[in-house]
Amino acid sequence: MKVLFPTLFLATILSGCFSYRELPVEYDYSYSARFTKYKTFDMFEKASIDEDSALYRDVIEQTIISRMKILGYRQSEKKPNILISYRIFYDSLKFNGYNQPDIEDWVMRRTKEDEVYSEQDFSMKEGTLLIQFFDRKLQKSIWQGYATSEFGGIKFQEDRNLRNAVISILDKYRFLAEGFLENEIMIKTEQMNE
């Protein structure tokens, strides 16, 4: 019995890891954003969320908050660098996106030749989750990611499926908070010296 319990526990943990299935996602970004300079974030006021998205508010917001903290961002109500909003669209919709260079490549090179917004129309079918990041100082959207049933089925009624959609979208935003790595190295060094 003592051997069976740890084996079952390990199997349960590993099955949770394997159940994550990354959904295909698209994203767009603003050329005026300072992706390597952000440190703090907060969610937009709850009143700005439509009724349908409010049904899933806790799951979506907790998943976003967890992911941002993993990237080193601090949640702050006082003048956050990034405000995050989301919305669920249940019906089909036409959506304007942009054909842009990969975001990490663009941030590394940052050439003016790349800074052309080449519009791309999407016809999204039944069920889209959109997450947008707004730069509070610039007062504009700087990044948006979206998963839709056209890219892979999303069952909004299932918490695990909804978390999977949020994580898949935020996996495309790969920027650590400014100073995060330096702070982590300092903390680890201090712990080793104690």
N, C-alpha and C positions, 0 to 999 in steps of 0.2 A: 504493500500500500504506500510506503514512503517513497518508493521509486516511481510509482504510477502518478502521484499527484504532481511532482515537478515536471514530468513528461507531458501531462495534460495541460498544465499551466503554460509551458513553453510552446506547445502546439497551438494553444488559443492565441497567444501573443503573436506568433508568426502568421497565423491565418489572418489576423487583423492587418498586418503589414501587406500581405498579398492581396487583400481585398481592395486596396486603393488602385484605381484604374484611371490613369491620366486621360482626360478628354482632350480631343483636338480643340485648340483655342486660337482665336485671332486677337490681335491687339494693335492699337495705334498710339502714337505719342506726339507731344508738342516739341518742336525744335527749340522753343524758348525755355524749356524746363532745365533745372539744375539738379539732375538726378543724384549726383554724388554729394550734394550739399544739404540734403534733408535729414533732420534728426527726430522730429516729432510728428505725430499724427493724431487725429481724432475722427470720430464718425460725425457725419452731418446730423443735425437735429432730427430726432425721431419723427417730428411733425412733417418733415419733407418727404417721407416715404409713403408711397401709395398703399392702399389697403391690402392688396394682394401680397406685396412684398412684406408687409407688417406681419402676416401670418407666419412667416419664416424668419422674422427678425433675429431672434435669439441665436438660432443655428448659424445664420449668415454672419452676424456681427461677431460672435465669439470665434468663429473660424478666421475671419479677417484679422481680428485683434491678436489672436495667437500667432498667425503667420507674420504679422508685422513685428511682433516682439521677437520672434525667432531671427528676423533680419536686423535686430538691434534698435528698432524705433521705440521711443517712449510715447505712451499715450498721454496727451496733455490737453486739458480743456482751455488752457490759457495760450492763445496765439499759436496753435500748432502750425507746422510748416505745410502739412498735407491734410486736407479734409477728404474723407472717403464716403462715397455714396454708392448705392446699388439699386438695381431695379429688376424685377422679373416681368417679362413680357410673355403672356400666355398665347397670344395670337400671332399669326404671321406678320412680318413687318419688313419694310424696305429700310435699309440702314446704309448710311454713307461711312465708309472707312477709307483708309489710305494705304497705298502700296509704298512701303518705306523700307530703308535698310534695316537689318537686324539692330535692335536697340543698343546692345552691348558694343557692336562694331561702330555704330554711329557715335556713341559717347567717347570711344577711344580715339577716333579720327576727327570727328566734328568738323567736317569741311562744309563750306557754303554750297558746293555743288550738290551735296546730298540733301540739302534743305529745301526740296521741292515737294509740295504736297500733291501727290498724284492720286486723285480720287478714285475710289473703287466702290461700286455698288454691290451690296449684299441683299439677297432676298432670303430672309430668315424665316424658316417654317416653325410654327408651333413650339413655343417655349424657348426663351432666351434669357440668360442671366447676364446682366451688364454690371460691371464694377468700374467706377470712375474715380480717379485721383485728381483733386483740385489743388493748385498752389494758392494758398491763402493770400500771399503778397501780390502775386501776379493777377489774381482774381480770374483764373481761367483753368480749364481742364488741361492736365498735362499728360495723362495716361488713361487709357480705357481698355479693358479686356472683356471679351465676351465669349461665352460658350452657348451653343444653341443646338437644338435637336438636329439641325442640318449637319453639324460636326460630330455628333454623338448623342445618344438619347439621355435626357435629364428627367428623372422622376422627382419633381419638386416635393412631392408628398413624403418621400423617404429621406430622413435626416442624413443617413450615410451618403446617399446619392447627391444631396444638396451640398454637403461638406466636400465631397469629391469634386463637384463643379467649381466651388469657390477655390479650393486648393489648386486645381488645374489652371484656373485663370491667374491666380497670384504667383504660380510657378513661372509665369512669363515676366514678372517684375522681379528682377534679380539683384537689385541694388541694396547693399547694406547701408544702414544709417551712417552718416558721417561720423568718423571717430570711433565706431563700434569695435573694429579689430584692435586698434591701439589701446582702448580701454580694457578689452578682454586680456590682452597680453600683459598690461600693467597689473591687473588683478591676479593673474596666474603667477607672475613674477613675485608679487608680494606674498602670495600664499606659499610659494616655494621657499622664500626667505624666512618664513616664520618658524 
